Amino acid sequence: MTRSPTQFVLAARVLHWLMALLIVSMLFIGVGMVASVSERHAWLISIHKPLGIAILLLAVVRLIVRLRNPPPPLPADLPALQKFAAHASHWLLYVLMLLIPLVGWAMLSAGGYPVMLSDSLRLPSIFPANAVAFAVLRHAHAWLAMLLLLTFLAHLGAALYHGLIRRDGVLRSMVGGRAP
């Protein structure tokens, strides 16, 4: 995988935008799921579980792509605190993309619920059945999802700042456009 020194590799860009779409969808599905007691609830759960596992698997692939293909450098004139915040928020996003699906899977396991990806594909339990653990993991799953939303919004705000205000090529490096 080759790239210009100012762009992410194609695989990183495709994974980034695909996962952004999946994660935003998942956040809306999750909110709809916990806010609904209608027949829609079971349908949303049937989407939520396989989508969470897809995000987990894609996050692993994305992490491998990231480690094998370092991102382009941030602008040299970017203040050190902003560089630190950029790196920290990116790694937090990776941690959350891996942790939230695992906590959800563990929560369902602790609750004695099957993790069905389809009518015939069931994932193994990864946590022993325990009502207290289920309750703790359920709250952790929700709080981590809120942290993901906040981190996502900060990431979006930073991308817009770089693209619309600084116009320093940071946003363009992920969109894939060429420098003017």
Residue pairs with C-beta under 8 A, 6 or more apart in sequence:
1 9
1 10
1 11
1 65
1 68
1 69
2 9
3 9
3 10
3 69
3 72
5 72
5 73
6 72
6 169
6 172
6 173
6 179
7 13
7 72
7 172
7 173
7 176
8 16
8 69
8 71
8 72
8 173
8 174
9 65
9 69
10 176
11 65
11 69
12 62
12 65
12 66
12 69
12 71
13 174
13 175
13 176
15 58
15 61
15 62
15 65
16 62
16 174
18 58
19 55
19 58
19 59
19 62
19 97
22 51
22 54
22 55
22 58
23 55
23 97
23 148
23 152
24 152
25 51
26 48
26 51
26 52
26 55
27 145
27 148
27 149
27 152
29 44
29 47
29 48
29 51
30 48
30 145
32 40
32 44
33 41
33 44
33 45
33 48
34 142
36 44
46 116
49 104
49 108
49 115
49 116
49 117
50 117
50 118
52 100
52 101
52 104
52 105
53 101
53 105
53 115
53 117
53 123
55 97
55 100
55 101
56 97
56 98
56 101
56 102
59 94
59 97
59 98
59 101
60 98
62 94
62 97
63 94
63 98
66 94
71 173
72 173
74 82
74 83
74 86
74 170
75 166
75 168
75 169
75 170
78 86
78 168
85 158
86 158
89 151
89 154
89 155
89 158
90 155
92 147
92 151
93 148
93 151
93 152
93 155
96 144
96 147
96 148
96 151
97 148
99 144
100 141
100 144
100 145
100 148
102 126
103 137
103 140
103 141
103 144
104 137
104 141
105 115
105 123
105 126
105 127
106 126
106 127
106 133
106 137
107 127
107 134
107 137
107 138
107 140
107 141
108 114
108 115
109 115
109 125
109 126
109 127
109 128
109 129
110 127
110 128
110 129
110 130
110 131
110 133
110 134
110 137
111 129
111 131
111 134
111 138
112 129
114 122
114 123
115 122
115 123
115 125
116 122
116 123
117 123
127 133
127 137
159 170
159 171
159 174
160 171
162 168
162 169
162 170
162 171
163 170
163 171
163 172
169 179
172 178
172 179
